[in-house]
Amino acid sequence: MTRLAGARVLLIDPDILLAVHLTDELARQGAPLPMVTPTADRAVKATKDPDITAAVVDPCMNAGDIIPAVEQLLERRVPVLVTSLLPYERQPPS
């Protein structure tokens, strides 16, 4: 059995190539096909899915504020991994 067997992961990332890579890696770890959302608006809608058990979030969204989606996940006690490939110096101010 793998670490993520049966996990329902929400992947919030605007970079389609990175999302494909992360989807492949999550599948290798046993997670079924994750729900991928490239925009903040779609992410907020996706957080309403009661089957979400974890989330991977890129905070540097080009299309909106991701904070409401993260807050909704945290209110439900869904573990959230926040990660970005942008160097710290190039990330938008918080």
Secondary structure as GFF3:
##gff-version 3
##sequence-region A 1 94
A	DSSP	beta_strand	9	12	.	.	.	ID=ss1
A	DSSP	alpha_helix	16	28	.	.	.	ID=ss2
A	DSSP	beta_strand	35	37	.	.	.	ID=ss3
A	DSSP	alpha_helix	40	46	.	.	.	ID=ss4
A	DSSP	beta_strand	54	57	.	.	.	ID=ss5
A	DSSP	alpha_helix	67	75	.	.	.	ID=ss6
A	DSSP	beta_strand	80	82	.	.	.	ID=ss7
A	DSSP	three_ten_helix	88	90	.	.	.	ID=ss8
###
